[in-house]
Amino acid sequence: MVGALSGICECGRGDEGYIKSELVSCVKTLFSKGYVSSGGGNHSVRLRDGSNASHIWITPSGYPRSHLTVDDLVLIDIDGNMLRGDLRPSIEVPFHTQIYRVRDDVSAVSHAHSPYSHALIQTLRIVEVDGHTGVFGLNCSGLSSSPSQQLPLSIPPVIHNLLILEYRQLGSRALARLVGDAFSISNGVKILVLLDHGVIGIGRCIHEAVMHVQLLEEWARCVTIAYRLDKASK
């Protein structure tokens, strides 16, 4: 999967129209699969080539994802200034730009409200990362509501550095700082769960960022089903 994505991430590099089209396609896919509500979530891609290098195309605030087109996207710079577009950019511009500042390897960000990922993480034991207030990792010894329960909590390798963040106000600089701090811990960190909020996946292209979001949701769904089946058998 990762090898195949390498080709996809390189395909269209520098082709702004292609990049925007793929961004819209991925947003619609997440909406159709229930990862976001009609106006929920936000997603962006960073341009790498030409005179627009380091400019960012981001989804508009609250616009129906089912009807999104490339003409609805908003162009901003790394400081969050609006450069082009007719709609208001996402409220989460601060954490998108902060991610791009601290992670030069990242060219896309996908933020969704994945239901299984969000719900399951609330039940798991977490431990704070040393030196990073508000940033937590998983303690996979079981569910916090059932300490004796030992579930198969093996996380797919691509997201094994999953981190969980304390709640911060949506769209705030405090949230942006915390997100930036978490992603700066290691280039191996590809996905975050924001408690009482949602999930952020990053990647070399929008397809890779979305893949990380989907892998976490698939894992969370499987663990949730396994837990339910285990309880039903007792």
N, C-alpha and C positions, 0 to 999 in steps of 0.2 A: 504493500500500500504506500509506504513512504517513498519507495523508488519510483512508483508511478506518479506520485504527486510532485516529485522533483521535476519531471517533464512538464507537468501541467503548470507548475509555478514559473517555469522558464518561458513557456509558451505565451506569446503576447507581451513579453517584457518590453516596456517602452511604448506599447500600443495602447494609448489612453482609452480609446473607444472600447477595446476588448476588455480592459481591466474594469471599466465601469459596468459593462454588460454582465461580466461574471459576478461582480458584486451584487447587482440587482437579482440575478438568478439565484444566488445563495441565500439572499434575504427571503425571497419567495419560498424557497425550499424549507427554510426553518419555520416560516409561518405555516405552511401547509402541514408540517409534521407536529405542530403544537408547541414548538419551543418558545414562541413569542405570541403575544396577542396582536390584534390588528395594528395598533400603534406602538407596540412595545419593542424593547431591544434597540440596539444601535450597532452599526458596523462601519468599518472604514478600511481604505487601502491607501498606502503611501506610494507616491510616484517616485521613481528612482532615476529616471533619465531625462535629458533635455533641460530646457529652461524652467520647467515646472518641478524639477527635482526637489524632494522634501515637501512638496505640497500634498494635501490629503483630501481625498474624496470621502465624504461621510454622509450617512443617511439623515434625512430631515427629521425634525422633532414631531412625533405624533401622527405622521402621515400614514394612511392605510397601507400596510405592507403588501396586501393583495393587488394593489393598483400601482405600485411603485414602478417608475420607469427611469431610465438613465437621465432624463431631463429634470428629474426631481432631486437628484443628488446635489450636494453643496460642496464647493471647493473652499478649503481653509488652508492657512499656513501653520507652521509648527507652533506659533504663538496663539493659535485659535482665532485669528482674524479672518473674517469672511471675505473671500476673493471673488466668488462667482456663485450664482444660484438665486432662485426666486423664493425659496422657502427658508425657514429658520433652521439652522443646524441642530443636531441632537443636543440635549441638555448635558450629555456626558462628554462633550468636547474636552474638558480638562483632563480626564483620565486617558483618553485616546492620545492626546498630544504628549502627555507625560510618559506613556509607554514608549512612544517613538523616540523620546529624548534619551531614555535609559537603556533602550535595546536597539542597537543599530542593526541587528540581525532580523528585526521584525518589519514586515511590510504590510501586515493586515491584522485587524482586531475585530473579533466577533463577540458581542455581548448579548446573551439570551437569558430567558427566564425559565430554563429547563426544569420541569416539575419534579422529576424523580431525583435529579442531582441535588436540587435545592432541599427537598424534603429529607432525603437520606442523610445528608451531611449534618442536619440538625440533630440526628439521633446518635451520631458516632462520637467516640472519645477523641478529643483534639488536645494537642500540647503546644504551648507557645514556643515559637522559634527564638532561641537565645539572641538577645540584642535587637529584636524587632518587635516592639510593642504593637499588639493588635494583629500580629501575623501568626497563624497556627498551622501545624502539620497534623496528619492523621496518626492516631494511636490505634492500630488495627487489631486490638485484642478482643474486640467484640462490640456489641451495641451498648450504649450507656444505660439504656432502660432494662437491659438484661445482661449483667456482667458475666454470667456463666455461659452465655451463648457464644459459641465459636463459629463464625460464619466464614466462608471463603472470600476474604476481602482483598484478594490479589488484584491490584490495579494494572491495567494494560501498560506496558513499558513506556509508551509515548507520553503518558500522563502520570508517571510514578512520582514525580515531584509536585504533586498537587498541593496547593496551599489554600488556607481558609482565612478570610479576613473578617474582623469585627465590623459591625454596621457603622457606616458613616453616611451622612446626609447625601441623598442623590444629587449629582451635579456639583458637589462641593469641592473646594480645593483640598479639604481634609481627605476626602475619598481619593482624589487624584494622587496626593502624596503617599497614601497608604498603598495604593495599587502600584505606584512606581517603586516604592520600597520593596514590595514583595517580588516584583519581576526583576529587580536588580540583584537579588540574592544570588541567582545563578542563571546562566543561559539555558539550563536544563528545565527551568520552570516554564511550562507552556500553557498552564490553565490555573485559574483562580476561582474559588467560590466565595461570593460576597454574602455573608449571613443576612437573612431577611431581605435579600435583593435578587441575586442571580449569579450568572457564570460569565467569566471572560476567558476566551481562548485567543491565542496569538499564533502567527505563522508567517512563512515566507510569502504566502499569497492567501487570498481569502478562502480558497478551498482547504488549505491546511489549517487555518484558524478554525473554520467550521468543523473540520474533521475532529479536532481536539474536543470541541464542545459536544459533538455527537458521540465520541468514544466514552466520555464521562457519563453521558446520559444513558448509554447502552449498559455500561457497567452498573450504574445505580439502579436501573430498572431490574437487571438480573438479580442483584443482591436483595432488592426489595421483594421480588417474587419468591426467591429462595427462603427468605425469612418467613413469609406468609405460609408457604408450604410446610416448612418445618414446624411452625406453631400449630397448623391444622392437623399434623400427624400425631400430636401429643394429646 
